[in-house]
Amino acid sequence: MDIREMLRTLRKAGHTEQAIAKEIKVHQSTISRIISGKIQDPKGSIVSEIKQLFEREYIYYLVESHD
């Protein structure tokens, strides 16, 4: 799964672009431009933060869905 797909999945799960941006400490417009494809190759640090957020949320979902 690529970064754009991770962001789209987070959005489908109910996270706003603003909330994602706040969590990874970037502007909301950065998240929007990544999702839309205007930013094709985001910085490594942003990619890393998005992956970490996605993994935390995915693990949380797995734990919650089995309670």
MODELLER restraints for C-alpha pairs under 7 A, 6 or more apart:
rsr = mdl.restraints
at = mdl.atoms
rsr.add(forms.Gaussian(group=physical.xy_distance, feature=features.Distance(at['CA:3:A'], at['CA:47:A']), mean=6.74, stdev=0.5))
rsr.add(forms.Gaussian(group=physical.xy_distance, feature=features.Distance(at['CA:4:A'], at['CA:34:A']), mean=6.31, stdev=0.5))
rsr.add(forms.Gaussian(group=physical.xy_distance, feature=features.Distance(at['CA:4:A'], at['CA:35:A']), mean=5.12, stdev=0.5))
rsr.add(forms.Gaussian(group=physical.xy_distance, feature=features.Distance(at['CA:6:A'], at['CA:54:A']), mean=6.47, stdev=0.5))
rsr.add(forms.Gaussian(group=physical.xy_distance, feature=features.Distance(at['CA:7:A'], at['CA:35:A']), mean=6.67, stdev=0.5))
rsr.add(forms.Gaussian(group=physical.xy_distance, feature=features.Distance(at['CA:8:A'], at['CA:35:A']), mean=6.93, stdev=0.5))
rsr.add(forms.Gaussian(group=physical.xy_distance, feature=features.Distance(at['CA:10:A'], at['CA:54:A']), mean=6.97, stdev=0.5))
rsr.add(forms.Gaussian(group=physical.xy_distance, feature=features.Distance(at['CA:17:A'], at['CA:28:A']), mean=5.76, stdev=0.5))
rsr.add(forms.Gaussian(group=physical.xy_distance, feature=features.Distance(at['CA:17:A'], at['CA:31:A']), mean=6.20, stdev=0.5))
rsr.add(forms.Gaussian(group=physical.xy_distance, feature=features.Distance(at['CA:17:A'], at['CA:32:A']), mean=6.83, stdev=0.5))
rsr.add(forms.Gaussian(group=physical.xy_distance, feature=features.Distance(at['CA:18:A'], at['CA:28:A']), mean=5.08, stdev=0.5))
rsr.add(forms.Gaussian(group=physical.xy_distance, feature=features.Distance(at['CA:21:A'], at['CA:27:A']), mean=5.64, stdev=0.5))
rsr.add(forms.Gaussian(group=physical.xy_distance, feature=features.Distance(at['CA:21:A'], at['CA:28:A']), mean=5.13, stdev=0.5))
rsr.add(forms.Gaussian(group=physical.xy_distance, feature=features.Distance(at['CA:21:A'], at['CA:31:A']), mean=6.37, stdev=0.5))
rsr.add(forms.Gaussian(group=physical.xy_distance, feature=features.Distance(at['CA:24:A'], at['CA:49:A']), mean=5.76, stdev=0.5))
rsr.add(forms.Gaussian(group=physical.xy_distance, feature=features.Distance(at['CA:24:A'], at['CA:50:A']), mean=6.93, stdev=0.5))
rsr.add(forms.Gaussian(group=physical.xy_distance, feature=features.Distance(at['CA:33:A'], at['CA:39:A']), mean=5.50, stdev=0.5))
rsr.add(forms.Gaussian(group=physical.xy_distance, feature=features.Distance(at['CA:34:A'], at['CA:40:A']), mean=6.77, stdev=0.5))
